[in-house]
């Protein structure tokens, strides 16, 4: 639970929450005097940066979100300055209602792929909204009642209640996506929408309103950087740290430490029998247990069905019980697999009959309960041994666990020898 709590908090608040919190401190508390020229420079700089980063990293949703915010802010400024407060206020109410609805629409846009079709839909959306605002903000027409009807009589703010309801729906959708997918893109859109709401509450076109729009664009740009970092240092399938993160952790690792190498037993048979989708479910299941391993362990997916757990400042004997509890938790976990969704493939193993015997086919249109086990090799730091050599010892221990019947833990031979010597010394002293 600690892992998922930390991962959830990071995916929600980094970096957009930090950016917006800093903007609130600067603008509301007025700790630092901000000039209009400085705010204008910041505003255009962050919007250009968000657009360039989104284009470079092919982030369609962030690019379109930044474009929506820029057009919304420009539309309010243009109508207000050219036609005055009455028409400008109608345009303000219409734009405030449309922005959160746009974010709901953009939430379902694909992040990559089908760029031409996505762009066509986005242009059609902007055209419809431009006509919508133009029709409502005509000089001879009174402000439509649906833009500012009141459900709560005591509510008085710049953002009308219909728009506030749209903001709540959009923010709720983004929160649900953040908690489910832990994606930096959803977090960036959420905090950008919060920043835009604060900008609208400040009047949108003043110094404070413009600054909040700039902070919203900065949250969008920051989400692209955070997403790129996650792709580089976090395994996308399991949510564990990736191989690159593992290599970095090895450079920081200092003795004493213990290293456990974990491998899923008969994983290839699961893929061959039930398909790669079920194999992915198995990987996520095992990773969820590894992420909660005790003893201060940090889990990494280093490739395929192989995982490694680092235990800084721990000996092998100190973490053995934690690893055995991990092994039992994985052994006792299972999930349902519908046989109708099985995708059997011809095995690359020349001895295909062995695989057929090991995993029997399930009846058609039924479901089976699938569980897996893991084998673990364990080693600890030794004098004059490099960390790569300790990993090799853990690998050799893993091979012994596989040969010994799987679903077991084996410690490195050096540690076994030391343990026997210690017992012999104690016996001699007695």
Secondary structure, DSSP 4 states (H G I P E B T S, - for coil): -HHHHHHHHHHHHTTHHHHHHHHHHHHHS--S---HHHHHHHHHHHHHHHHHHHHHTT-HHHHHHHHHHHHHHHHHHHHHHHH-HHHHHHHHHHHHHHHHHHHHHHHTS-SSS-HHHHHHHHHHHHHHHHHHHHHHT-TTSPPPGGGS--SSTT---SS-HHHHHHHHHHHHHHHHHHHHH--HHHHHHHHHHHHHHHHHHTTSSSHHHHHHHHHHHHHHHHHHHHHHHHHHHB-TTT-SB-HHHHHHHHHH--SSEEEEEEEETTHHHHHHHH-HHHHHHHHHHHHHHHTT-STT-EEEEEETTEEEEEEET--HHHHHHHHHHHHHHHHT--EEEEGGG------SSS-HHHHHHHSPPPPTT-EEEE---EEEEEEE--TT--HHHHHHHHHHHHHHHHHTTSSSEEE-HHHHHHHHHHHHHHHHH-
